[in-house]
Amino acid sequence: MVYVWIALGALVLVFLFFSFYAFRLGTGRRDRTELFRYSSVAPSARIPFRDRVEKGVNWFEDQYRETLEITSDDGLKLKAELLPCENPKGVIVAMHGFRSWPSREFALIAKLLYEQGYTVLYPYQRAHRLSQGDYITFGAKEQYDCQQWAQVLSLRYPELPLFLYGQSMGASTVLLAGALPLPRQTRGLIADCGYTNPAGIIRHALRTAYKVPPYPLLWCMDLWARLLGHYSFYEVNTLAALDKTSLPCLFIHGTADDLVPYEMGRANAERCHTEKDFLTVKDAGHCASWYVGEADYRSHLLAFLQRYGS
């Protein structure tokens, strides 16, 4: 009987170690994201468009950018790059996605917004590149970082309309931030392929990308998130946030997104009770809607900015 208990204890320890490894692998800081230059998380989504991505990245990096810094509510030094244009007609906070960065995430869109007269602030999310942080929290803490960046931008441009724009995890971040107190000139939220909640997207990834049963692994990973990251995968939900927001929303999602299921984007759009637009891009993978359906993406994005920014 003693040996049975020893064996069970050993199995528990092995599983706890495995869950810790999975938590660190999935949420811990990793600065070698240059290996995946052409995509957000799944390289296959943007590899067919690598020349266009490269062109956009090069354009972004050639522009003058001012580096700004804030201290987060939990004491992290977070940085952002401000890409100003002359005589802007509006300002935007653009939040990148999971293990990405601004010039890659918004490659060609950054050029469009600049040419259309929008000054854009591109934060580096916590635990990404220039910003401090050991753990990605899937929007749980990033929403407050986004709120703070919006306040910074509003103080610099107090009379200009302000929008929050995000892709992937950045999209979920801005939807969550939409339920928080924001500057008075905030006019709308733009969410490109955002998920509904951290637990749901991690469960999906475990099933589809890693081919492992999500339970009880997800519960143990959440335990590590609580102990080490001081947040929970079950802490936030964009659907609940959308119940509270009064801002117009533009939702964008590709039907071939195998990382953040299209159904999550549709659920966000259907839950939204304010004025909204939902652009479905057929056959677009994760964060690839611009590249697959550029004309529709451009027209919906600019129409939204014009309608609520004028």
Order of alpha helices (4+ residues) and beta strands (2+ residues): alpha-alpha-beta-beta-beta-alpha-alpha-beta-alpha-beta-alpha-beta-alpha-alpha-alpha-beta-alpha-beta-alpha-alpha
